[in-house]
Amino acid sequence: MNLGILGTGNLAVTLGRAWATAGHSVAVTGRNALRAGEAAAQIGHAAQAVDPADFATQVDVVVVAVSWEGLETALSLVGGPQGSLADKTVLDCTNPLDYQTGQLKPATGSAAQLVAGAATGAHVVKALHLFSGASWPYAGPRATAPVVAICGDEPRALDDAAALIRDLGGQSAVVGGLDSSRQLEEAAGFVIRVVAAGHNPRLAVPDVDPAALRAAQATTV
């Protein structure tokens, strides 16, 4: 895949490096050309920094890895409102949170829905916002690979997201359409609150084996 990463921070670099290692080409862009060049250099030889005006023409799938505050500006930079990303898969990794309280910043809707509105005609998938960049790539047993909850309305875009998550070593779980994205973003806030309370969020949800649950349900029918 020809991947485009909108963003130049740690998450952009870590994801880009993992995908480059998996064989993808990576184009990086952002507001600051120098930082985009530095990010591409950190990712490696498969990556290049590109001018925002040329970004959309060089990529098949776009990964949005910017802060909530810079989201609309970043999408405008690459011509999103003018339809430059139409028909492309766009993965939104934004966490629109107050990191002190875990509260979601938008009063209604979600960051992913804002992306859909500001990237005219794009097929948006919410993905990869719950795990830090340090989680990737995952190289442990497949049975315990991180499960990345994703949501979106376009089957092909969901397939693209699932393929990229596999290339990171993760598993994907489709949990609904894009109208489910606010719930996914609130889940990140829940994780932050549990950590702030001094606990591991992995222990704050039930350990449920779907296969065992189905078997138990079958015996009661």
N, C-alpha and C positions, 0 to 999 in steps of 0.2 A: 504494500500500500504506500501511496504517497501521503504521508501524514503532515498536517500543518499544526503547529502548536502556537497558540495565541497566548503569550506570556513568557517571561524570562526568569522566573524565580526558581526556588528549589524544587517545587513539584514539577514544573515544566522540564527542568534538567533531568530529574530522576526518571520520570516517565519516558522522556525522549531517549535517554541512554538505554533503558531496558528495551524499548521498541527497536532502536537501531541495532542492538545486539541480536534481536529476533529477525532481522533482515529487512526492516522497513527503512525507507528514506524519510528524512525529517526536515521540514522547513520551519524555521523559527522566526517570529516577528513580534514586535511590541512598539511602544512609544519611543523607546530609546534605541537607536541603531547600534550604539556601542555595546549596550547590555545584551542585545540580541546576538551580536557577534560573539560575545563572551559565552553566552549560553550554548550556542551552536558548537563552539570549541570544546566546551565541557562534555557535550553529548558525544562528540567524536566525528570521524571522517564521513559518516553517513548523513551528517546534518549540515545545513547551511542557513545562514541568516538571509532573509529576503526583505525587500521593501514592502511595507504594508499595502501599497497600491498594486503590487504584483502577487501578493500572497494567494488570493483566491484562485488564480489561474494555474497555480502550480501544485495544488493539493486536491486530494479526493475526500479525505476525512479531516475534520478540524477538531482539535481538542482545546477547549477554553480553560486556561489555568491562570486566571487573574483574580485579583481581589474583588469583592462585591462593589466597593466604591469605584473601581475603574472599569466595571463591566461594560456599561453602555458606551463609554469612550473607546474602549478596545474594539468593540464590534463596529462602531462607526469608522474607526481607523481603517478597517479592511473592507469597507463598503457594504457591510451587512444590511443596513436599512435600504440600500439601493438594489438589493437582490444578488449581490456578488456570491453569496453562499447558497443560493437556491438549488434545491435537489441534492445538496451535499449532506452527509451525516455530520452532525455537530455534537460532540460530547461535552456536556457542561459539568465541570468539576468544582464549581464555585460553592463556597460555604458562606452564605450571607448572614453570618452570626456575630453577635457580641461575644468575644472570646472570654470575657470576664464572667458573664452571666449565663451564656448558652442560649440567650433569647434570639429568635429569628428577627432580623432587621426589617424585612418587608412586612407591612401590616397585613397584606393579603397577597395571594399568589405565591410565586416562588422565583428564585433566580433563574431556574430553567425556563419558566414561562416568560420571563423577561427576555431571555436569550431568543426564544422563539419569536417574540414580537419584534426584536431588534435585528434579527437575521432573516429577512423576508424569504419565505419559501424553503428554508432549511428544515431538515428532519432532526429534531433535537432529542437527545437521550441524556437523562440525568445519570451520571456514573462517577465512580472513583472519588467521591468527596468524603467518604467516611474513613478512608485509610490514609495515613501519612505517606509521603513519598518514600520514606525509609522502609515501608512494607514491601516494596517492589525492587527487583523481581523476587518472587517466592520460588524457592527451589526445594521445598520439603515434600513430604508424601502427598500424593494427590488427594487422599481422603481427608486431609486436614488443611487443604488449601483455602485461603480466604474466600469467602462468598461475597461477591460484590452485587448488591441489590441495584437494579437498573429499572428505569421506566421510560416509556416513549410510545409514540403512536404509529410509527412506521416500521413494519417488520424488517425491511432490509437494513434500516439504521440500527435496529436492535441486534441483528445478526453481525453487523460491523463491530458494534460495541462488544459483543460476546467474543468475537475473534480476537480483538485487541486485549481483552481481559485474559483470555487463554494464553496469549503471548507473554503476559506478565507473570503467568503461573497461577492465576486465580480462576475461580468459577463464577459464573454469572447467574443471577436469579431475576427473571422479569417479574416485577411486582405490580404492574399496571400501566396505564397510559400516562401521558405527561401530567395529567391532573393529579397524579399521585406524588408528584415531585416535592410538594410542600411537606408532605409527611416524611419523605426521605431526608429532606434538609433539617426538619425538626429532630430526626433521629440523631444527627450529628450534635445538636444542642444537648440532647439527653446524655450522650456519651461524655461531653464536656462537663456536665453537671455531676455525673457519677465520679469522674476523675477528680473534680474539685472537692468532692466529699471524701476523698481519700481511698477510693475503691476501684477495683478493676472492672470495667464495664462488661467484660466477658462473663463475669459472675452475676451480673444484674439482670440477665434474661434467662429463661428456662432452657435447659439442655434437652432439646426435643429431637428424637430420631424419627424422621418421617416414615421410614419403612416399618419401624416398630409400631408407630401410631396407626398406620394403615392395617397392619396385621391385627392389632387389638380391635379396631373397628370392624374388621371382617368377622371376627369371632362373635360379635354381638348381634350380627344380622340374622 
